[in-house]
């Protein structure tokens, strides 16, 4: 580190300290969510420190933290367990109580703890203390957890072929390094057979105070928390002769390393090219110099990504996708790299590599333009200004995440005012020459590593992957080719509308429920506006009307599938999508027109001061969508390429089967195939789009957040009331006759498909014609949460049979009221027959006996606590208003009273209602 390096200051609101035994602590008061706090323990320990006989034990140990500690000796879910205490206090396992293991760190968290309740703060600290040095690691609990880890391994490998290929690539791309074999999931044979003491040795060796950080953020008294930490954690001894924590390096390579692999379950051809660089030394990562370097890299990558985006809009696409970044080399924080990531067209991969490298090479050799740099600076400034606006509304988890990065990786952890001032200074002083030099340093065509994952079949025939030699030749040839500097990018005119539409009128205005004001406009649109400073300078916007795809027959299904993406990517008025992005220079907003299954409209967010621009873009999309045949052809060609191998992934086959089983076999539920792509009609897309939006009467526009009252009414008249609409057009705004509905009766479909990692994947859908009300919706939610806990206990923990059982409930209003509960899990095929009966058995038991008082009380605690957090977001209030307008249901009214009044018999009776009709659809793929 240079002598002149200036260390960036730690956020002044954070109290950082260190105990005599080496333990570090961070405490920050944050009252964004009153009465709640987050508790973390971060360990500078991960799978990189394992010996060969310990591969997978860092991650295994993380699981064991929930299976018995000194003060909570029971296994996961037992009466005296960490999980049981947390859930009794509304801290849900998985959502609030969790942990993760990476290569270099292991982090545990107790989030959204209700510290306003007596004793919660002390108990959370006790749990962290137990995790730090008092895990019991009982023989029987270790053996029981082996099955859970096996199923986590199975789930990861079954879901994505890329996970398996990544494991195989590591020894090649990290040859000669500890990283050659270091992924946290480890070796399953070690997980199955390791001796108990091997895990205990790892724990005692690495879980120690000098590598541990305690983090507490929330509505707490900093002085009190500090005193408690000092008293509680000072007794953890630092082991004598403890080994040094080593951070391993990655060797350089003169010759390009190329790794290719084909997999039967990989549907696409994915290309990644890395150029490795030395990472910033750990001790200097929190310096001004490192932050400046990062700022320049971010600007360069922003511009380069914009140039690469043009490849996604060619009529004859040369790539499926193109992106780039600068950061960690693959999985390590100890080596940086520039990464160029491409989705290649399997029938001509070289042309895609050539196209992308040409863009990168021109940027490397000739740099960027002043207009491109200015645009990048402005967009970065907008992002940090948004964070600055919300400095008092930042959630505990965001602060905790930054502190973990500071403790584990010495990343800067400044307060937002200091960071904003620093970026403003850099923005004013960093020149185009600086960015061009940065680009040339980042992309130096040295130290290169190429990784290509691809399919074994394409278009029904065996696919021949490019060889390593071919790839190396293509890349180096493209990098050495002569290119002319043909980029003359200039700033685009920021004006969206040179001629404004004729204003409409506000006919009436009244206060309505939940703090909203309802406007009735002259064109038949109704506006619901709720002003709040919950999220300063931010608006969430949702315009919708019932109807959507359900109004169109099955013959239009292929066209409807492409409508949203074609319209959005084609742009509006005379501006293509990329031009629209550039025209909104300095403005933070997102505008997304859509036609979904049962409704149509526009969704988005924006900075409050940019509402005018948001409304202008919305107006252009609705009244003047741009027809771009090149964009359409681009999407069709790419989709046809993907469809030629779509069934390579077993998950695709499974989802196709599930959809048909649930909704019936009809053209609308059939998967899109390469042959059916010919049915997608460009003109029909815009015919349907214009039909849906030519008369906007009956639309509801919900605007929630920091509404600037001084010009809001005028903006509504100018851009919303002026939209085409016939106020008395008798638009009843209901879904049409083609709405999908879950089939009644019993359906069981079990089918077999060859898999590289064998598994049995199951979904069971229970449904019933229950009236959709706020009460029944709450009961379904509570039942789903209770059953999730039951299945976690009975299937995951007791049997070690699955990584997790998902339970999701859903209500609907159309075509008739009804609800469903879907239970899904993945397991070893050999355990399927043992586990499957537990799903029905435990649900029927719930319908007969109901939950215990304790089971219900746990969910009630979580619901109360979650509601307190939800009401502090714009999203909650928009959700409430949306459903009030859509279904006539007010989810906010007397919510806590509804939760408090729920009884175990309410849940039992609801479960009986759900199961009584006998509607059960099961789809299993083995």
N, C-alpha and C positions, 0 to 999 in steps of 0.2 A: 504494500500500500504506500502510495506516495506520501511524503511528509506533509504536503499541503492539503491532503484530503480533509474535507470538512464533514464531520458526522452530523447527520440530520437529527433534529431534536425529537425525542419521544413525545407523543401527544401529552400535553401538559395536564390533561384531565386524568391520565393514568398514573396511579401510584405503583411504582415498581420497587421491589426490594429483594434482598437475598439473605437467606438464613445462614448460620454458621456452618451447617452441614452441606451447603451448596445449592439448596433448593431455591428457585426463583419464583416470585409471585407478582401478579399484575392485578390491580383492582381498579375498576372504573365505575363511578356512579352514572346511571342512565335511567331516567324516569319516563322514557318513551312509553313503556307499558307499566303503569303503576302497579306496585305490589308483586312484580315478577323479576326474576334474575336467572342468569345462565352461569353454570359452574363447569369448568373444564379442567382436566389434567392432561397436559401434553408431554409426551416422552420423546426425547431425541433418539429414539430407538425404533428400528424397523427391520424388515426381513434381510437387509443387506448384511446384518451382523450375525446371521445364523451360520453355523457350521453345517457341512453336508448332512450329518445325521440329524440336524435340527430343521431341515427345510420345511417350512410351513408352521413352525411353532410360534413365531412372533404373532401371527394371525390367530393361531389356536389359543394362545394366552389371552388375547383380547376377548375371545368368547368366554373364557373361564372367569373373567372378572364379574360375570353375571351368574356364576355358579358356585357361590360360597365365599364369604370373606369373614374376617374375625367378628365383626358386629352384625353381619347378615349371613349366618352360616348355611342357610338352605340353598338348594339348587334353584335355577331359574324358575320363578313363579311360585316357589314354596312359600309357606306362611311367613317365615323369617328370612326372606330374600330381598336383595336390592330391588328387584323388579316389583315385588309385591308392595313394598313400602312406597315406592315411587307412584305406582298406579293408584294406591289408596289416596294419594295426594294430587291426583290429576295429572301426573307426569307419565305419559303413555310410552310404553316400550316400542322402540322403532321410530316414533315421531319425535319424542322429547328425550328419551333415554337411549343413547346409542354410542357407537364407537367405530373407528376405522383404523386399519393398519395399512401403511404404505411402505415403500422401500426404506425410507429414512426416518419415519416418525409414526407414532401410535397416539391417537387422541381419543379421549373419552369425554362425553358431555352429558350433563343433566340440564336440559334447557327448559325455559318457561316455568321454572319452579315458583310456586306461590309463596314467596317469602314473607307475605303479610300474615301468613298463618304461623302460630307459635311453634317453634321448634324446627321448622323446615330448613332454615339456614344452617343451623348446627348439624342437622342430620345429613344435608348435602355435603358439607365439609367432611363429615365423618366418612361418608362413602368415598370421597376423593382420597382421604387418608388411607382407607382400607385398600383401595386400588393401588396406591403408591407402594405399599409394602406388606399388606396383610391378606393376600389371597390364600385360601385354604388348599386349593388344588388337590382335592380328594380323588382317590383312585377311581371310585365309582362314577363321579361326576365327569372325570376325564374320559372314561370309557363311553359314557352316554353321549358326550359331545362329539365323539369321533364321527358318529352317523350324521350329525348336523353339518359338520364341515365337509364330509363326503358329498352331501347333497348340495351344498353351496358350490363346490367344485363342479358337480354335474350340471347345475343350473347355469353357471357361467359358460361352460364349454358347449352346452346344448344350445344356448341362445344365439351364440355367434361363432361362426367359423374363425373369425379374426382373432378370437381369444386363443384358440389352439395354435394358429399359425404364428401368433406373436410369441408364444412360448418356444416354438421351434426356431424362430428367427434370432432370439436373444444370444445363443452361443456363437452365432456367426457375426452379428453386428457389434457385439461386445467381446470379441475374442481377445483373450489375454487380460481380461478384467473381471473383477468380482461380480460385475453386473451380468455376466454371461448366464448366471443361474440365480435369480434373486426375486422373482415375482412372489408376492405375499401369500398366494394360495398354496405355494410350495409343491411338494411331491406327495401324492395321495398315498403312496406306499409307506412314507414316513408317518403321515397322519394315522394310518391304520395300525402301525406296529411300534411306535416309539415307546420307550420305557418311561414311566411316570417321572422318575428322577431327572430325565433329560429335559423335561419341561421346567421342572423346579430349578434346575441349575441355570437355565436361561433366565428365568425370572430373577433369581438372586444375583445373577451377574450383571444384568442390565437395568433392572428397575431400581434406580437408586437416586438420591436427592440431586446430585450434580447434573443429572440429565432430565430432571422433571421441572415442569412449570405449572403452577396453580393459577388459574384465571377465573376471576369473578367479575361479571358485568351485569349491572341492573339497578333496580331501585333499592339500593342498600346503603348503609352507613359505612363509608370507607374506613374510618378509624376503627370501628368495631370489627369489621372483617379482617383488617390487618392484625389486630390483637388476637383474634381467634386463630388465624393461620399461624402466627408466630408461636402461640401456645401449643397448638395441636401438632404441627409438622416438625417442630424442633427435635422431637424424640426419634425421628427416623435416622438411624446411623448411616454414615458414609462407610461402605465396606473398606477394610484395609487391603491394600494392594489391588484395588479395582483396576481393570484394564482400561487403557485410554480408548475413548470413542474416536475411531478412525473414519475419515471421509475419503472414500475411494475414488481414484481418478479413472479416466477413460483414455486409452492410448490413441495417438493420432495415427493416420494411415496415409501413405503417399499414393498408393494405388486405390482406385475406387473399390469399395466393398459392395458387392451386389448379392442380394438374397431374393430368390423367387420361390414361391410355393403355390401349388394349385390344391384346391380342396373341393371335394364333391358337394359340399354345402355352401360354397362361396358363390353368390350369384353374379358379382361384378368384378371388374378388373381395376384394382386400386394401386396407384403408383405414388410413392413418396421418395423424394430426393432431399437428402440432408447435407448441409455443409457445416461441419463441426468447428466450433471455436472454443477457446478457453472461457469458462464461466468466470464471472466476477468472483474474486476471492471472498470467502464467507465474511471475513472481518471488515471488508470494505463495501458490502452490499447496501449498507444504510448510509452511504455518503452522498453528498451533493453531486459529486462527479458521476457516480453510478446512476443516480436518478436522471441526470442530464443525458447520459448515454441511452438510458431506457426511453426517455422522451423522444429522442431523435429516431430511435429504432421504431417506436410506435408510429411516428409520422410517416416514415418510409414505407412501413408495411401497409398502412392505411391507403396510401397512394397506389402501391403495387396491387393491392387487392381490387381497387377500383378498375385498374387496367385489365386485370385478369377476368373481371366480371363480364367484360365485353365478349369473351369466348362463349358465355352462356346464352348469348342472344343471336348467334349466327344461324342463318336459315339451314345450312348444312353443318351441324355441329361437329367440331373436331374433338371435343371432350364432353364428358357427361357433367363434370364439375371441375372447378379450379379454385384453389385457395393457397394462402401462404401465411407463415407466421415466423416470429423469432422467439425462442425460449429454450426450455429444457430439451436436451437431445433424447428423444424417445421417453425414457423413464427416469433419467437421472437429473438431479439438480446440480451436479458437479461438472457438467459439460453442456455448453449451449450450442445451438444450431439454428441456421436458417432452414426452414422446411417448405418445400413446394409439394402440395398434395393434389393429385389429379384423379378423377374418375375417367378412365380411358375407354374409348370405343373398342370393344374386343376385335372387331373386324378390321381395324386399322389403328393400332396403338401408336405407331411411330408418328403419324400426323398430329396426334394430340400432344405428344412429347415435344415435337418440333414447335408447335404453335405456342405452347406455354413458355418454353425456354427462350423463344424469340422475344417475347414480352419481357422476361426477366433480364435477358442479355441487353436489350435496348436500355432498360432502366439502369443496369450496372454501368454500361459504357457512356451513355449520354445524359443520365440523370433525369430529373423531373422538370416541370415548368413552374414558374412563379405562381400561376393560377392554381395548379394542383396543390402546391404547398400551402397556399393561403386557405384553400378549402379544408385541407386536413387540420390546420391550426384552429380554424373556426369551429369545426365539429368537435375537436378535443376540448376546446374552451366551453362549449355548450354542455358537454358531459360533466365537467367538473363544476360548472355553475349550478347544475341541477343538484349535485351532491351538496354543494354549499347551501342552496336554498333549504335543503332538508336536514341540515346538520343537527337540529334538535329533534328530528323524527327518525333518526337512525336506529335500527333494531339491535338488540343485544348481540344477536348472532353475527352480525356484520363486524361489530367491534371485536368480538371474540376471534373471528376468523383472521383478522389482521394481526391480532396479538399473537396467535399461534404461529403465523408466518414470521413474525419478529423473533419469537423465542426459538423456533426450530431452524429457521434459515437466515436469521439476521436481516430480514427484509425491513425496509423503513416502515414506521408506524407513526406518522405525523398526524397532527390535527388538521382538519380539512381547510381551515383558514390559511395555515402555513403552506399546505400543499398547493392551494389555489394561487397564492401569491407567487410561489416558486414557478408554477407553470406559466403564469402571466409574464413573469420575467423572462423565462425561456422563449415564450412565444414572440416576445419583442426583440430578442437578441439572436435567436437561431436563424441562420441564413440558408438560402437555397444551396449554396456551396457546402454548408455543413451537412445538409441532408444528403446531397449527392455523394459526398465523401463517406458518409455512414452507409449508404446503399452499396458502394463499392467494397467497403470493408465486410459487410454482412455477406454479400454474394461474391465470393472470391474464387469459386470453382476449385477449391482445395478441400482436402480432408473429407471426401464425399462418400456417402453411404446411400445406396438405392435399395428400397424394399418394394417388392411387387407381389401382391396377393391376388390370385385369380381363380377362375372356374376350371373344372375338368371337362365340362361340356358347354357348347354354345349352339343355339339353334338346332338342338337335337342331335348334334354330332360331337365327336371328341374334339376338345379344344387344345391347340398346341400353344403353350405359354411362350412368350419371348424368352430366349435364353439369356443367361447372364452376359455373355459376350455381345449379343445383339443389343441389349439395353445399354451396356457401357459404350458401344460404338455410336448408337443413336444419340445418347446424351452428350458425349464429347464432340461429336460432329456438329451438333446444334450449337454447342457453346463456342466452337471455333469458327463458325460461319460468319461471313461478312453481312452486316446489317446497316441500313441507312437510318438516320435519325429522322423519322417521319412524324413524330409526335408534336403537335402544335396546340395542345389543349389550352383553351382560354377560359376565363370565367364566363359562366352562362348568365343570361339576364335573369334576375331573381323574380321578375314579375310573372305571375301566373295568369292573371286576367286583365287584359288591357281595357276591356269594356265590361262593366259590371251589369248583372241582370237587373231587371226592373224589380224594385222592392215589393214584397208582399206586406201583409199586415198581421198584427197580433189582435185577435178578436176578443180574447178574454185571458185573464190571469188570476189564479187563485192558489191559496195555500192548500196543500194536501198532506198525505201521511208521511211520516218519517223525515220531516224537514224539507220535503220537496215542494217546489212551486210548479204548478202545471200551467203551461201556455197552450192555448188553442190558436192555430195559425189559419190564415185565410185559405190555404190550399189543402186543408184537412189533415195536416201533420200536427201531432201533439208533442210538446216538449216538456220533459220533467227535469228541472234544474235544482241541484242541492249544493249550496255554498258551504264549504268548510275549509279550515286550514290544517286538516289532518295531515295532508301531504302538500306542503307549501309549493305554489307555482306549478301544480300538476293537475291535469284533468284526465279523467277516464270517460270515454264517449262510446255509446252504443245506440245505433239506430237500427230498429228491427220492425218487422211486420210478419205475421204468420202467413204461410203459403209455401214458398220455396219449391224444391224439387218435387214435392208430393203432388203438385198440380200437373205434372207431366208424366206421360206413360212410359212404360218400360223400354219402349223403342228409343227413347231419348237418353237412356241411362249412360251409355258410353260418352255421349257429348256432354252431359251434365257433370261427369267426373272431371272433365278438363276445363270447364267453364271458369271457375274461380282463378286458377293459375294463369290461364291465357289472358283473361281480362286484366288482372293485376299487373302481369309482366309486360303487357303491351302498352300500358300507360294511358294517358288521357289527353284529350284535345290534340295538339300537335307535338306533344312531348312523350318520348318513349320513357320507359321506367327509369333507366339510368340518368336521363336528363332531369326527370322529376326529382330524383335523389339529389342531384347537383343544384337544382334551382332552390331547394329548401335550405340553402346555405345558411348556417348559423341557427337553424331551427330544429328543435327536438320534437319530432312527431312521427306517428305511424298511421296511415290511412289504408284500411283493407275492406274493399267492397266484397260481398259474398252472397251466394245463394246456396243455402244448406238444405238439409233434408226437409225441414218443416218451416223454415223462415228465410227471409232475405233482408239485406241491409248493409250497413257499414259499421265496422268496429275500429277503435283506435285509441291512442293516448296522445297527449301533447303537453308541452309547457303552456301554462295559462296564458302567457303573453303571445303565444303563437296560435291561439284559437282561430283567428281570422284566416291564417294560412291553411289550417286544417280544414276549415269550412270551404275554402276556395277549392282545394284539391278534391274534397268530397263532392262538391258541386260539379266539377269537371268530370269526375269518374261516373257520376250518375246520369249526367245529361249529354256527355260527349265522349264515350269510351273510344279509345284509339284502336282501330282495327289494324293489326300487324300480322300479315301472312307469314313473315319470316319467323316471328316468335312462335306462332302456331306450328309451323313446320319443324322448328327446333325441338319443341316439346314432343311432338309426335315421333320424330326420329329417335330421340333419346328414350322415350318410353318403349318404342318397339324394340330397341336394343336390349333394354332391361327385361322386357317380357319374354325374350327368347330364352332366358334362363331363370325366370322368376321362381320356378318350383325347385330350384336347387336347395333352397333353405327349407328344411322340414317345417319350420314355423309358418311359412307362407301356406303350405299345404294344409296345415292344421287350422289356421285362421279362415281359410276358404271353407273348410268343412264345417267349422263352428257357425259361420254366418248362415250357411244354407240350412243347417239343423235348427237354428233358432228362428229364422224368418221364412223358411220354406224355399223350395226350389223354383225360382223364377228368374227372368232375365236380369232383374234389378239386383239380385243377390249373387249372381254368377261373377266369378273373377274376370277381370279384363284380360284378354289374351291378345297376342300379336295379330291374330286374324280379325278380331273384333275392332281393332284400331281403325279399320277402314270405315267403320260406322260413325266415327267422330267427325262431325260436320262443322267446319269453320263458320259458315254463314248462319247455321242453326244456333251456334253459341250466342251470336249477337242478336239474333231474332228473339231468343228466350230472354236474354239480358234486357233488351229494350222493352219486351212485354212486361217484365216484372217492374221496371223502373220508369216507364213512361207516365204512369199515374201514381204518385207517391202518397195519395190520401190514405189514411189509416196507419201510416208510419208513426212509431214512437221514437223520439230522440231523447236519450237519457244522458245528461251532462252532470258529472259529479266531481266536486273538488273546489279548487281555488278560483271560483268564478269572479271575474272582474266586473262588478255590477255597472260601472259607468258606461260601458258600451255594449253590454251583452244583448240587451233588447234590440239595439240597432243591428248587430250582427245577425240575429235571428231573422229580422225582417229582410236583410240584404241577401243572405245566402241560404236560408232554410225556407222561409215563407215564399221565396221566389222560385222554388223548385216546382216542376210541373205536378199539378194535383187538382182533382175535381172533388171539392169538399162534399158534395151530395151525391157521390157516385155509387152509394150502397155497397161499398167494399166491405164484406163481412169479415175479411181477413182471418180465414181458417185454413188449416192444412187441407190438401185435396184428397181425392179418393185413392191415391197411390202411396199413402203412408204405410210404412212397414209396421207389422205388429208381431209380437212373439207368439209362436204357435202354442196352442193348448195341447194337453195330453202328455204322454210319456214317449220320449225318444231316447234311445241309447245307441250310440254309434261308437264302436271300438274298431280301429283299423291299425294296420302295421305299416311302418315305413323304415327303410334301412337308415340308421343313424351312426355317425362315427363315435359319438358318445351316447350310449344307450340310455334312454329315459322313457318314462311314461308321463305324458302331459294330459291333464284332465281339467275340464270345466264342467260344472254342474249348475244349471240355471233353474231356479225354482220361481214360479210366477203365479200371480193371483189377481183377480179383478177387484182390487181394493180401492176405495175412493181416495183421491189425491187431496189431502188437506195438510195443514201445518202440523197437526197432531200425528197423523199417520206417517208423515215424512220423518218426523223426529223419532217415532218408534222404530221405523225401519233402520235409521242411522244407528240408534242405540243397540238394536238387535245385532246389526252387522258388526259393531265393535265388540260386543260380548262374544259372539261366535268366533271372531278372529282370535280373541284371548283363549277361548276353549280349545280351538284347533291348534294354537301354538303350544298349549299344554299337552294335549292328548296325542297329537300327530308329530310335532317337531320335537318336543322335549322328552316325553315318555318313550316314544318309539325311535327317536333319531331318524325319522323317516323322510323328512323334507326340510329344505332350507326355510320354507315359510308357506303358510296357507293364506291366500288372499280372499277377502270377503267384501264384496261391493254391492250396495243396494241402489236401486234406481226406481223412481216413480215417473209416470207419464200421463198426459191428459188426452192425447189423441192416438188412435181414433176413438178409444174409450179409456176411462180411468183404469190404471193398473200399475202393478209394481213387480219387480224381480229382485232376487238376491242371487248373485253369482259367486260360487266357491271354486277357486282354482288352485291347483298345486302341481308340482313336478316331483317325481320320485324315481327311485331305482325300479325298473320293470319287475324285478323279483319280489319287491315289497308291495307292489300295486294291490294285489288281492288282499293283503293284510290291512292296508290303509284305507282303501276305498269305503268299506262298510262303516268306518268311523265317522265319515262325513254325514251320512244319513242318520246313523244311530244317535249322534250327539244333537243333531237338529231336531229329531223327533223327541228326544229327551227334553229339550228346551220347550217344545210345544206342550209336553205333558206336565213337566215339573216347574218350568220357568227358571229364571236365573236365581242365584243366591242373592241375598241382600248385599253382600260384599261385592259381587260381580256388578250389580247395578250401580252401587255407590261409586265404584271406581270410574265408571263411564260418566256418571253425573258430575263428578269432580272435574273430569277432563272437559266436559261440555261447558261447565260454568267458566272455567279458566280460559278456554278457547274463545268463548264469546267475548270476554273482556279484551282479548287481543284483536278479535275480528272487527269490533266496532271502531277500532282506531285505524281502519283502512277505508279508502274510497271503494275498494272492491266489494266490501260487505254491503254497503248501502246501495251500490248499483245492483248487486245480486238481489237484494230485497225488493227494490223497485221493479226490476226486470220481471221477477216472478209474480209480483202483484199485478202488473200489466198483462202478462202472458197468460197466467192461470187464475188470477184473482185471489192469490194466496199471499198473506203478509207473514213472512217468516220471522219478522222482528217482534211482532206484537206479543207481549207477555211471554217472551221466550224463556227467561229464567224461571218464571212461575210454572211453565209447562214442564221444564226439566225437573224442578223440585217436586212436582206432584206425581211424577211417574212412579208406578209401583211395579213390583216383580210380577204381579198378576196381569198388569197391562202388557208387559212384554210377552208373557206366556200366551195370552189370548191373541196377540198380534201374530206371534209365531205360528199358532194354530191356524189362524186365518190364511197365512201365507202357504202353509203346507196342506191344508184341507182339500183344495181342489185336485191335488195329485199331479199338478203340472210340473214335470221334471224332464229337463233335456240334458243329457250327458254326452259329451264328445271326448273320447280318449284316443290319443295317438301313442302307440308303443313303438 
